[in-house]
Amino acid sequence: MNKSYALIAIATFAAIASTGVRAESPAPSSQFAIQIEGNRTRAEVASEAVAAVKNYNHIPSGSKVIAPLKSDVTTAIVRAQAAQALRLGQIPSGELSL
């Protein structure tokens, strides 16, 4: 019985002590009474919102694929140049490329 009373007393003390720690000074009332004066009407704002929804594009601009570039160089020429650069040591290969 004494252990349960001790646990209840400790829990009560901890609850009371923690409420004092969380207490904050009240915020000034002017913080919540901010009013903004605008020069646009509600209809103008609503029409802008409707236009934004109509023109919304769900595809991010960074994920679009660009058109392929036109080139006169064939794949065989590029592969030959890469092989030659590799033989001359201009391109690292294997563990050297790390």
N, C-alpha and C positions, 0 to 999 in steps of 0.2 A: 504494500500500500504506500509506503513512504517513497518508493522509487517512482510510482506513478504521479504522486503529488510533486515530487521534485521535477519530473519531466514537464508537467503542466506549468509549474512556476517558471522554468527556464524558457519554455515556448512563449509564455505570456510576456516575460521580460524582453525576449528577442523581438516580439511583435511590437511592443511599445517603443523599444529603442530604434527600430527600423523606421517607424513613422516619423520620428524626429529628424532623421537623416534625410528623408525624402521631402520634407517640407521646404517650400520655396517662397520667396517673397512674392506677393501678388504683382502681376504685370500692370503697368500703367493703363488706365482705361482708354487713353487716347490711341493706344496701339490698335484697338479693335474698332475704332470709330473713324477709320480712314475712308474718306470719300474722294473719288476721282471725278473731276469735271472733264468731260470729253466734248469735242465739237462735232462729232459725227452722230447721226441719228441711228436708232435701232434698226431701221429698214436698210440703211447702208451696210451696217455690220452683217445683218442677216444675208443680204445679197452677196457679199464677199464670201461668206461661209458656204453658200450654195455653189458659187463658182469654184471654190476650192475643192469641194466634193466632186463636182463634175469633171474637173481637170486632174483628179488624183491619179497618179501612176504608181501601181504597187511594185513595179520592178525598180530596184535601186539602180542609179545611174552607173555605179561601178561594176555592175554585173552584165552590162551589155557587151556583146561581141562586136569587135570592129570588123569592117570589111577587109578581106585579104588584099594585100598590096600586089600590084602588077609588077612582075619582074621578068627580065629576059634570061636570067641565069637558070639553068636546068638543075635538077637534083643531082645528076651525075657529076656536074662540075663542082658543086658545093661539096659533095662527098670526096672527090679527088683532092680538093684544096684542104679539107680537114685531115685527110690521111697524110698529105705532104707536111702540113704543119705539125702533126703528131710525130712524124719521123724526124723532123728538124728540131724537136724539143720545144716548140713554141706553145704547145698545149700540154698541160700536165695530165698524166694518166695514172691509173692505179692508185696506190696509196699516197702518191705525191700530190694528187688533186685535193686531198683533205687539207 
